[in-house]
């Protein structure tokens, strides 16, 4: 899911759209037909609304997968790992620099 585009819609609009799909699902021959009918009313493409419905199903335990909360937690952990790796690389370079400076200092004395 492209989070940059999906952020165009507020959480309230997403919740309302998912609720509309749930409420009107029985009036259509398939979930997709229901989504195709409702998406233009919300102002999004059917694929986007389908992603919201699937994510809601994950969040409520109807479907397997990472919940919104778990996904956010994983993203935060990945960001932290990236920052720690960057800091580790800086520390390795600094350590090598100071070790070389110590060797040079000893050779001069």
Backbone as numpy.savetxt, mean C-alpha at the origin, in Angstrom:
# Nx Ny Nz CAx CAy CAz Cx Cy Cz
-2.71 -2.26 -6.93 -3.55 -1.09 -6.93 -2.66 0.15 -6.93
-2.99 1.10 -7.77 -2.21 2.33 -7.84 -2.73 3.31 -6.79
-2.00 3.43 -5.69 -2.47 4.23 -4.57 -2.54 5.72 -4.90
-1.72 6.21 -5.83 -1.76 7.62 -6.17 -3.11 7.98 -6.78
-3.61 7.15 -7.69 -4.90 7.44 -8.31 -6.04 7.20 -7.34
-5.96 6.13 -6.53 -7.07 5.81 -5.63 -7.21 6.84 -4.52
-6.18 7.61 -4.23 -6.26 8.64 -3.20 -7.12 9.82 -3.65
-7.51 9.81 -4.92 -8.36 10.86 -5.44 -9.74 10.81 -4.78
-10.10 9.62 -4.28 -11.39 9.43 -3.65 -11.23 9.33 -2.14
-12.07 10.04 -1.43 -11.98 10.01 0.03 -12.41 8.65 0.55
-11.97 8.31 1.76 -12.41 7.04 2.37 -13.93 6.95 2.45
-14.60 8.07 2.69 -16.06 8.07 2.79 -16.69 7.68 1.46
-16.16 8.21 0.36 -16.69 7.87 -0.97 -16.46 6.39 -1.25
-15.28 5.89 -0.92 -14.99 4.47 -1.13 -15.94 3.59 -0.33
-16.13 3.94 0.95 -17.04 3.16 1.81 -18.46 3.18 1.26
-18.91 4.35 0.83 -20.26 4.46 0.28 -20.40 3.61 -0.98
-19.39 3.65 -1.83 -19.43 2.87 -3.08 -19.48 1.37 -2.78
-18.67 0.91 -1.85 -18.65 -0.51 -1.48 -20.00 -0.89 -0.87
-20.55 -0.03 -0.04 -21.85 -0.30 0.57 -22.93 -0.39 -0.50
-22.86 0.49 -1.52 -23.83 0.44 -2.62 -23.74 -0.90 -3.35
-22.52 -1.37 -3.58 -22.34 -2.66 -4.25 -22.96 -3.76 -3.40
-22.68 -3.74 -2.11 -23.22 -4.77 -1.21 -24.76 -4.74 -1.19
-25.31 -3.54 -1.13 -26.76 -3.40 -1.03 -27.49 -3.80 -2.31
-26.88 -3.57 -3.46 -27.54 -3.79 -4.75 -27.07 -5.04 -5.48
-26.17 -5.78 -4.86 -25.59 -6.98 -5.50 -26.66 -7.94 -6.00
-27.69 -8.16 -5.23 -28.75 -9.10 -5.58 -29.59 -8.69 -6.78
-29.50 -7.43 -7.18 -30.29 -6.93 -8.31 -29.63 -7.19 -9.65
-28.42 -7.75 -9.64 -27.65 -7.96 -10.86 -27.27 -9.43 -11.00
-27.04 -9.87 -12.24 -26.70 -11.28 -12.45 -25.31 -11.66 -11.93
-24.44 -10.66 -11.74 -23.09 -10.94 -11.25 -22.56 -9.75 -10.47
-21.53 -9.99 -9.69 -20.87 -8.91 -8.96 -20.33 -7.87 -9.94
-19.72 -8.35 -11.02 -19.13 -7.43 -12.00 -20.19 -6.53 -12.64
-21.37 -7.09 -12.95 -22.46 -6.29 -13.53 -22.88 -5.20 -12.55
-22.95 -5.55 -11.28 -23.29 -4.57 -10.25 -22.24 -3.47 -10.20
-20.97 -3.86 -10.19 -19.87 -2.90 -10.14 -19.87 -1.99 -11.36
-20.11 -2.58 -12.54 -20.13 -1.77 -13.77 -21.26 -0.74 -13.75
-22.34 -1.07 -13.08 -23.45 -0.14 -12.99 -23.18 1.00 -12.00
-22.53 0.67 -10.90 -22.33 1.65 -9.83 -21.10 2.54 -10.06
-20.04 2.00 -10.64 -18.78 2.76 -10.81 -18.97 4.13 -11.46
-19.71 4.24 -12.58 -19.86 5.57 -13.19 -20.57 6.57 -12.28
-21.43 6.07 -11.42 -22.14 6.97 -10.48 -21.17 7.55 -9.45
-20.12 6.80 -9.15 -19.11 7.26 -8.20 -18.06 8.12 -8.91
-17.90 7.88 -10.21 -16.90 8.62 -10.98 -15.58 7.89 -11.08
-15.63 6.55 -10.98 -14.40 5.77 -11.12 -14.63 4.66 -12.15
-13.56 4.02 -12.56 -13.68 2.89 -13.48 -14.06 1.65 -12.68
-14.72 0.69 -13.31 -15.14 -0.52 -12.60 -13.99 -1.26 -11.91
-12.82 -1.28 -12.53 -11.68 -1.98 -11.93 -11.33 -1.39 -10.57
-11.40 -0.08 -10.45 -11.09 0.59 -9.18 -12.10 0.20 -8.11
-13.37 0.25 -8.46 -14.41 -0.12 -7.50 -14.27 -1.59 -7.12
-13.92 -2.43 -8.07 -13.73 -3.86 -7.77 -12.59 -4.04 -6.76
-11.51 -3.29 -6.91 -10.40 -3.35 -5.95 -10.87 -2.94 -4.56
-11.69 -1.89 -4.49 -12.20 -1.45 -3.19 -13.06 -2.53 -2.55
-13.91 -3.17 -3.37 -14.78 -4.24 -2.85 -13.93 -5.40 -2.35
-12.93 -5.80 -3.15 -12.06 -6.91 -2.73 -11.32 -6.56 -1.44
-10.80 -5.33 -1.34 -10.07 -4.93 -0.13 -11.00 -4.91 1.07
-12.23 -4.47 0.88 -13.21 -4.49 1.97 -13.45 -5.92 2.43
-13.55 -6.84 1.47 -13.76 -8.25 1.81 -12.57 -8.81 2.60
-11.36 -8.40 2.25 -10.17 -8.82 3.01 -10.22 -8.23 4.41
-10.52 -6.94 4.49 -10.55 -6.24 5.78 -11.60 -6.82 6.73
-12.69 -7.34 6.17 -13.76 -7.88 7.01 -13.66 -9.39 7.17
-12.59 -9.99 6.62 -12.37 -11.42 6.81 -13.12 -12.34 5.86
-13.80 -11.77 4.88 -14.55 -12.58 3.91 -13.59 -13.21 2.89
-12.50 -12.51 2.60 -11.53 -12.94 1.58 -10.15 -12.99 2.23
-9.33 -13.95 1.80 -7.95 -14.03 2.28 -7.12 -12.91 1.66
-6.10 -12.49 2.39 -5.19 -11.47 1.89 -4.76 -10.54 3.00
-3.93 -9.56 2.63 -3.45 -8.58 3.59 -4.50 -7.49 3.79
-4.84 -7.24 5.04 -5.80 -6.18 5.33 -5.12 -4.83 5.09
-5.93 -3.80 5.04 -5.41 -2.45 4.85 -4.40 -2.12 5.96
-4.73 -2.50 7.19 -3.84 -2.24 8.32 -2.53 -3.02 8.17
-2.63 -4.29 7.80 -1.42 -5.11 7.62 -0.56 -4.57 6.48
-1.22 -4.13 5.41 -0.51 -3.58 4.26 0.26 -2.30 4.65
-0.39 -1.44 5.44 0.26 -0.21 5.90 1.43 -0.54 6.82
1.24 -1.53 7.70 2.31 -1.94 8.61 3.50 -2.49 7.81
3.22 -3.31 6.81 4.29 -3.87 5.99 5.04 -2.76 5.24
4.31 -1.80 4.73 4.93 -0.69 4.01 5.85 0.10 4.95
5.40 0.33 6.18 6.22 1.04 7.16 7.48 0.25 7.49
7.33 -1.07 7.64 8.50 -1.91 7.93 9.48 -1.91 6.76
8.96 -1.97 5.54 9.84 -1.94 4.37 10.60 -0.61 4.30
9.91 0.48 4.62 10.56 1.80 4.63 11.66 1.84 5.69
11.37 1.27 6.87 12.35 1.23 7.95 13.57 0.39 7.56
13.34 -0.76 6.94 14.45 -1.61 6.48 15.32 -0.85 5.49
14.68 -0.14 4.57 15.43 0.64 3.57 16.30 1.70 4.25
15.72 2.40 5.23 16.47 3.44 5.96 17.62 2.82 6.75
17.38 1.67 7.38 18.43 1.01 8.16 19.56 0.52 7.26
19.21 0.01 6.09 20.25 -0.42 5.14 21.09 0.76 4.68
20.43 1.89 4.43 21.15 3.09 4.02 22.08 3.56 5.13
21.58 3.56 6.37 22.41 3.97 7.51 23.57 3.01 7.71
23.30 1.72 7.53 24.35 0.71 7.67 25.45 0.93 6.63
25.06 1.25 5.41 26.04 1.50 4.35 26.89 2.73 4.68
26.26 3.76 5.20 27.00 4.97 5.60 27.98 4.64 6.72
27.54 3.85 7.70 28.43 3.47 8.80 29.61 2.62 8.31
29.37 1.73 7.36 30.47 0.92 6.80 31.49 1.81 6.11
30.99 2.77 5.32 31.90 3.68 4.61 32.68 4.54 5.60
32.00 5.03 6.63 32.67 5.86 7.64 33.71 5.04 8.38
33.37 3.80 8.72 34.31 2.92 9.42 35.56 2.68 8.58
35.35 2.40 7.30 36.49 2.18 6.40 37.34 3.44 6.29
36.67 4.60 6.19 37.39 5.87 6.08 38.26 6.11 7.32
37.66 5.94 8.51 38.42 6.19 9.74 39.51 5.13 9.97
39.26 3.92 9.55 40.29 2.89 9.67 41.48 3.24 8.77
41.19 3.69 7.56 42.27 4.09 6.65 43.00 5.31 7.20
42.26 6.26 7.77 42.89 7.45 8.35 43.80 7.05 9.51
43.41 6.07 10.33 44.23 5.60 11.44 45.50 4.92 10.92
45.36 4.13 9.86 46.54 3.48 9.26 47.50 4.54 8.74
46.99 5.53 8.03 47.82 6.61 7.50 48.52 7.35 8.63
47.80 7.63 9.71 48.37 8.35 10.85 49.52 7.54 11.47
49.32 6.25 11.62 50.37 5.39 12.20 51.59 5.32 11.30
51.38 5.28 9.99 52.51 5.21 9.06 53.34 6.49 9.09
52.70 7.63 9.35 53.40 8.91 9.38 54.19 9.09 10.68
53.82 8.41 11.76 54.49 8.62 13.03 55.73 7.80 13.17
